[in-house]
Structure formats: structure tokens, C-alpha cells
């Protein structure tokens, strides 16, 4: 499908999230915790069942990875989806937190 969903970002002290507002008041989201000044831990991704199969979670994590790269942050994938995506994208390896 060719829906053009917009990825939005909310950042707060200690945590943040990327989300896509969906019809019906639903949201797909990826959340993270800040670990120190230069590491984020992606700890949760979720897409409502009726919107799965549209690569929304991948859009969220890809945006988060791009922002981390731009800001010089390292990433610790914690949730299973983030772990799998890091395995699928060896070009993200330089962002892995030690």
C-alpha cells in the first residue's frame, strides 16, 4: 500500500518516542530510554494489528536510527523487533552501543 504516514517525534528528559498517528485514534510507536548522554535504548515497538504488514515499525526505527546517527548517539536495541532489525541492517552496526 502507498499510504503516506508521517513519523513524529517526542523527546523528554530520560526518554522519548517516535510515533505515527493512525485512523481511529490509534498509534504505531517506538519508544526509547536515554542511557547517559550519548546512548539510547530502543525498548518497545508496537503497531496495532489492523495496520501490521505496512512496514510502520520499520519506518519508526529507521527514523530513530537516522536521528541517532545525526546526533552522534549510540543505540542499544532492547526490544525483539529492534534486535532483529539491527541483524538485518549491518550498515547500522557502527551505532551499536558497547
C-alpha positions as MATLAB code, in Angstrom:
seq = 'XXXXXXXXXXXXXXXXXXXXXXXXXXXXXXXXXXXXXXXXXXXXXXXXXXXXXXXXXXXXXXXXXXXXXXXXXXXXXXXXXXXXXXXXXXXXXXXXXX';
ca = [
       0.000    0.000    0.000;
       1.142    3.535   -0.585;
      -0.191    5.380    2.452;
       1.952    8.323    3.393;
       2.139    8.116    7.168;
       4.148   10.814    8.937;
       6.624    9.800   11.629;
       6.538   12.225   14.551;
       8.999   12.510   17.434;
       8.540   13.427   21.079;
      11.604   13.897   23.280;
      11.650   14.356   27.050;
      14.305   14.176   29.751;
      15.234   10.493   30.070;
      13.019    9.074   27.335;
      11.279    9.677   24.044;
       9.252    8.123   21.295;
       8.593    8.084   17.584;
       5.002    7.570   16.533;
       2.619    7.531   13.609;
      -0.938    8.745   14.181;
      -3.323    6.312   12.542;
      -7.027    6.440   11.699;
      -9.373    5.703   14.581;
      -7.162    7.388   17.150;
      -4.609    4.563   17.031;
      -0.824    4.898   17.012;
       2.175    2.875   15.961;
       5.123    3.703   18.215;
       8.739    3.053   19.075;
       9.937    4.152   22.493;
      13.414    4.645   23.880;
      15.208    5.431   27.134;
      18.235    7.653   27.358;
      21.203    5.947   28.967;
      23.714    8.631   29.735;
      24.424   11.493   27.374;
      25.106    9.544   24.194;
      23.203    6.222   24.256;
      19.543    5.442   23.694;
      17.949    2.052   24.331;
      15.094    1.163   21.985;
      12.832   -0.665   24.393;
       9.458   -1.020   22.675;
       7.836   -1.067   19.251;
       4.146   -1.554   18.553;
       1.851   -1.465   15.553;
      -1.890   -2.085   16.023;
      -2.856   -5.444   14.487;
      -5.060   -3.924   11.798;
      -2.100   -1.863   10.496;
       0.547   -4.593   10.521;
       2.198   -5.577    7.261;
       2.648   -1.956    6.158;
       6.222   -1.561    7.485;
       5.189    1.096   10.003;
       7.513   -0.237   12.711;
      10.366   -0.231   10.207;
       9.599    3.391    9.326;
       9.751    4.269   13.022;
      13.033    2.529   13.732;
      14.613    3.809   10.512;
      13.783    7.375   11.525;
      15.169    6.755   15.021;
      18.379    5.331   13.569;
      18.782    8.309   11.213;
      18.284   10.747   14.089;
      20.745    8.841   16.301;
      23.334    8.947   13.524;
      22.783   12.694   13.005;
      23.165   13.373   16.743;
      26.190   11.112   17.245;
      24.293    8.734   19.542;
      24.825    5.013   20.042;
      21.868    2.638   20.185;
      21.176   -0.326   22.417;
      18.436   -2.482   20.850;
      16.424   -3.991   23.683;
      13.038   -4.963   22.246;
      12.987   -8.019   19.997;
      11.977   -6.041   16.912;
      14.941   -3.674   17.274;
      17.317   -6.608   17.789;
      16.066   -8.274   14.592;
      16.308   -5.066   12.577;
      19.904   -4.495   13.697;
      20.714   -8.020   12.462;
      19.030   -7.267    9.128;
      20.853   -3.944    8.697;
      24.597   -4.461    9.084;
      25.041   -0.843    7.985;
      23.717    0.131   11.431;
      26.479   -1.786   13.263;
      28.517    1.376   13.854;
      25.671    2.669   16.029;
      25.556   -0.297   18.394;
      26.280    0.693   21.972;
      29.129   -1.289   23.549;
];
